[in-house]
Amino acid sequence: MRHQNEERLFSYGTLQSEAVQMETFGRTLSGRADALVGYRVVTVRIEDEEFVAKSGTADHRNLQVTGNDADLVEGTMLTLTVDELHQADAYEPQAYQRVNVQLRSGTSAWVYIANQQT
């Protein structure tokens, strides 16, 4: 059962790290393994120097929609508050946007995807 102030966030990258969670939220989030079907991981270079300093690298994983059920991105479905979701928004570089997806488990969750450069 989902509480009113509770959000779900699918992480396939740095937010799975306990150290990043402690730095961003001041606590370790609860979560469980899940996956996103019809996507694959690609690498993007982040130019946001503050984010690079916090995460420790300029190269980050990003999602690419394939629509192919054989493509799968493993990660963690994190449970957090609405306020913590806004903290996650602030943590992610400006090149990323938050979108709602359905995970393999059937759970609806937010996920961050880098805006596609044209």
C-alpha positions as CSV (number, residue, x, y, z in Angstrom):
1,M,0.0,0.0,0.0
2,R,1.4,3.4,-1.0
3,H,1.2,6.3,1.4
4,Q,0.1,9.7,0.2
5,N,3.5,11.3,0.7
6,E,5.4,8.4,-0.8
7,E,7.0,8.4,-4.3
8,R,8.8,5.7,-6.2
9,L,12.0,6.3,-8.1
10,F,13.7,3.8,-10.4
11,S,17.5,4.2,-10.2
12,Y,19.8,2.6,-12.7
13,G,22.8,4.7,-11.7
14,T,24.4,6.7,-8.9
15,L,21.3,7.1,-6.8
16,Q,21.6,3.4,-6.0
17,S,24.8,4.2,-4.1
18,E,24.4,4.4,-0.3
19,A,27.0,7.2,-0.2
20,V,25.1,9.3,-2.8
21,Q,21.8,8.7,-0.9
22,M,23.4,9.8,2.4
23,E,24.8,12.9,0.7
24,T,21.5,13.7,-1.1
25,F,18.8,12.7,1.4
26,G,20.6,12.3,4.7
27,R,19.5,8.7,5.0
28,T,19.6,5.4,3.1
29,L,16.5,4.8,1.1
30,S,14.6,1.5,1.1
31,G,14.3,-0.2,-2.3
32,R,14.0,-3.4,-4.2
33,A,15.4,-4.8,-7.4
34,D,13.3,-4.2,-10.5
35,A,13.8,-3.6,-14.2
36,L,12.7,-1.4,-17.0
37,V,11.7,-3.3,-20.1
38,G,12.0,-1.8,-23.6
39,Y,15.0,0.3,-22.8
40,R,18.8,0.0,-23.0
41,V,21.6,1.8,-21.3
42,V,23.9,4.2,-23.2
43,T,26.7,6.5,-21.8
44,V,26.4,10.2,-21.9
45,R,29.0,12.8,-20.8
46,I,27.8,15.3,-18.3
47,E,29.1,18.9,-18.4
48,D,27.7,20.0,-15.1
49,E,30.9,20.4,-13.0
50,E,29.1,20.4,-9.6
51,F,27.3,17.1,-10.5
52,V,30.6,15.6,-11.8
53,A,32.2,16.5,-8.5
54,K,29.4,15.0,-6.4
55,S,29.1,11.8,-8.5
56,G,32.9,11.4,-9.1
57,T,32.7,11.0,-12.9
58,A,31.5,12.9,-16.1
59,D,30.4,9.7,-17.8
60,H,26.9,8.6,-16.8
61,R,24.4,6.0,-17.8
62,N,21.3,7.1,-19.7
63,L,18.3,5.3,-20.9
64,Q,17.4,4.9,-24.6
65,V,13.9,3.7,-25.5
66,T,14.0,0.7,-27.9
67,G,10.5,-0.6,-27.5
68,N,12.0,-4.1,-27.7
69,D,10.9,-6.4,-24.9
70,A,14.3,-8.2,-25.1
71,D,16.0,-5.0,-23.9
72,L,16.1,-4.6,-20.1
73,V,17.7,-2.2,-17.7
74,E,18.2,-3.6,-14.2
75,G,18.1,-1.2,-11.2
76,T,16.5,-0.4,-7.9
77,M,13.0,0.9,-7.3
78,L,13.5,3.3,-4.4
79,T,10.8,4.6,-2.0
80,L,11.1,8.2,-1.0
81,T,9.0,11.2,0.1
82,V,7.8,14.0,-2.1
83,D,10.4,16.3,-0.6
84,E,13.1,13.7,-1.2
85,L,12.0,13.4,-4.8
86,H,12.5,17.2,-5.2
87,Q,16.0,16.7,-3.6
88,A,16.7,14.0,-6.3
89,D,15.5,16.6,-9.0
90,A,18.1,19.0,-7.6
91,Y,20.8,16.3,-7.5
92,E,20.4,15.2,-11.1
93,P,22.1,17.4,-13.7
94,Q,20.0,19.8,-15.7
95,A,20.5,17.7,-18.8
96,Y,18.2,15.0,-17.2
97,Q,14.4,15.1,-17.0
98,R,12.1,13.0,-14.7
99,V,9.5,10.9,-16.5
100,N,7.0,8.3,-15.3
101,V,7.4,4.7,-16.4
102,Q,6.0,1.2,-15.6
103,L,8.6,-1.3,-14.3
104,R,8.7,-5.0,-15.0
105,S,6.9,-5.6,-11.7
106,G,4.0,-3.5,-12.8
107,T,4.9,-0.7,-10.4
108,S,4.7,2.9,-11.7
109,A,7.8,4.9,-10.9
110,W,9.7,8.0,-11.8
111,V,13.0,7.7,-13.7
112,Y,15.6,10.2,-14.9
113,I,16.5,10.3,-18.6
114,A,18.9,12.7,-20.2
115,N,17.3,15.0,-22.8
116,Q,18.3,13.9,-26.2
117,Q,20.7,16.2,-28.1
118,T,19.8,16.8,-31.7
